[in-house]
Amino acid sequence: MTNPATRDILLTFEHARSRLFGRLEGLTDAEYHWEPVSDCIGLRPGDNGVFRVDAVFPESSPDAPDPVTTIAWRIWHIGNLCLRGYVIYFFDDAPEFGERDEWPGTAKEGLQALAEDWEHFTSRLAALGDERLLAPIGMGPADSTYTYLKLALHALVEVSHHGGEIGLLRDLYIRQGV
């Protein structure tokens, strides 16, 4: 293969996707929106019925623990904020994705949106090839040495971090009252 770094990062993304989506099999709407604590951050329908996240970037405070978010919020964060949001750095022709705080209100639709964002991200990643993958991005919030590979690896960190939290929330949900 002429692009071994691209091959390896795509295989790693596929492994992460397989594990995450395996943990999400059978996700119900009740689990998707479950709020294990009273001040949970999630998705809620507005007056027009469109679901929006309560907070794009939940605020931490030295006086209180970090906010707890729902599975729906975490799926939105991985799909919309991370995968969909990062793809703009790959190509100048990144499509418009609409409102950043809108997301489907059902588990089935949320998982479908996540799958679409994942496919779009990895197909753009695959199109880079090793030379561009290892090159500096040259735009955005990163310094001039920040490469496409570093951005892809950061996306994997986000997927792993929030995917693990999703798994724990599912484990806690099914053990309520046990």
C-alpha positions in Angstrom: 0.0 0.0 0.0 1.3 3.4 -0.9 -0.4 5.1 2.1 0.3 3.0 5.2 -0.3 5.8 7.7 -3.7 6.5 6.1 -4.5 2.8 6.1 -3.6 2.4 9.8 -5.6 5.4 11.0 -8.6 4.3 9.0 -8.4 0.7 10.4 -8.2 2.3 13.9 -11.3 4.4 13.2 -13.1 1.3 11.9 -12.2 -0.6 15.1 -13.4 2.3 17.2 -16.6 2.6 15.2 -17.3 -1.1 15.5 -16.9 -1.1 19.3 -18.9 2.1 19.8 -21.8 1.1 17.5 -21.7 -2.4 19.1 -22.3 -0.8 22.5 -25.1 1.3 21.1 -27.1 -1.7 19.7 -30.6 -1.7 21.0 -30.4 1.8 22.4 -33.9 3.0 23.3 -35.3 6.5 23.3 -35.6 6.3 27.1 -31.9 5.5 27.5 -30.9 8.1 24.9 -32.6 10.8 27.0 -32.0 9.3 30.4 -30.9 11.9 33.0 -29.2 10.1 35.9 -28.9 13.3 37.9 -31.3 16.3 38.3 -29.1 18.9 36.6 -28.2 16.7 33.6 -27.4 18.3 30.2 -29.1 16.8 27.2 -31.3 17.5 24.2 -34.7 19.0 24.4 -37.4 19.9 21.9 -38.0 23.6 21.4 -41.4 25.2 20.7 -41.0 24.2 17.1 -40.3 20.5 18.0 -36.7 20.6 16.9 -34.3 19.1 19.4 -31.4 21.2 20.5 -28.6 20.6 23.0 -28.9 22.4 26.3 -25.3 23.5 26.2 -22.8 23.2 23.4 -19.9 23.5 25.9 -21.1 22.7 29.4 -19.4 25.0 31.9 -17.2 23.6 34.6 -16.9 25.4 38.0 -14.4 25.0 40.8 -17.4 25.0 43.2 -19.2 22.0 41.6 -18.5 18.8 39.8 -18.4 18.8 36.0 -21.8 18.5 34.4 -23.3 15.1 33.6 -24.6 14.7 30.1 -27.0 12.3 28.5 -26.2 9.6 26.0 -28.0 11.8 23.4 -25.7 14.7 24.2 -22.6 12.5 24.0 -23.7 11.1 20.6 -24.3 14.6 19.4 -20.9 15.7 20.7 -19.1 12.9 18.8 -21.0 13.2 15.6 -21.8 16.9 15.3 -19.2 18.8 17.3 -16.2 16.4 16.7 -16.5 14.4 13.4 -18.7 16.9 11.6 -16.9 19.9 13.0 -13.4 18.7 12.3 -14.1 17.8 8.6 -14.0 21.5 7.7 -10.2 21.4 8.2 -9.8 18.6 5.6 -11.1 20.4 2.5 -12.2 23.9 1.5 -15.5 22.6 0.1 -16.8 21.2 3.4 -20.6 21.2 3.1 -22.9 23.3 5.3 -24.3 21.2 8.1 -27.0 23.5 9.5 -27.4 24.5 13.1 -24.6 23.3 15.4 -26.9 22.7 18.3 -29.7 20.8 16.5 -29.7 17.0 16.6 -32.3 14.2 16.2 -34.6 13.6 19.1 -34.8 9.8 18.8 -32.1 7.2 19.4 -32.6 5.7 15.9 -32.3 9.0 14.1 -29.4 10.1 16.4 -27.4 6.9 15.6 -28.1 7.3 11.9 -26.8 10.9 12.0 -23.7 9.7 13.9 -23.2 7.0 11.3 -23.5 9.6 8.5 -21.1 12.0 10.2 -18.6 9.1 10.8 -18.7 8.0 7.2 -18.3 11.6 5.9 -15.3 12.1 8.3 -13.5 8.9 7.4 -14.1 9.3 3.7 -12.5 12.7 3.8 -9.7 11.3 5.9 -9.1 8.5 3.4 -9.0 11.1 0.5 -6.0 12.9 2.2 -3.4 10.2 1.6 -0.2 10.0 3.7 1.5 13.1 2.3 -1.3 15.4 3.2 -2.2 13.4 6.4 1.3 14.2 7.8 1.3 17.8 6.6 0.4 20.9 8.7 -3.2 21.9 8.4 -2.3 25.6 8.1 -5.7 26.9 9.3 -8.0 26.8 12.2 -7.3 27.0 16.0 -4.1 25.0 15.9 -0.5 26.2 15.4 1.3 25.8 12.1 2.8 22.4 13.1 -0.6 20.8 13.8 -1.1 18.0 11.2 -4.2 16.3 9.8 -3.0 13.2 11.6 -3.0 15.0 15.0 -6.5 16.2 14.3 -7.6 12.7 13.4 -6.0 11.3 16.5 -7.8 14.0 18.6 -11.0 12.8 17.0 -10.2 9.3 18.2 -9.5 10.6 21.7 -13.0 12.2 21.7 -14.6 9.1 20.4 -12.9 6.9 23.0 -13.6 9.3 25.9 -17.3 9.9 25.1 -17.8 6.3 23.9 -16.6 5.0 27.2 -18.9 7.3 29.1 -21.8 6.2 26.8 -21.0 2.6 27.8 -21.0 3.4 31.5 -24.3 5.3 31.2 -25.9 2.3 29.5 -24.6 0.0 32.2 -26.0 2.3 34.9 -29.3 2.6 33.1 -30.0 -1.1 33.0 -29.0 -1.5 36.6 -31.3 1.2 38.0 -32.9 -0.1 41.2 -30.7 -3.2 41.4 
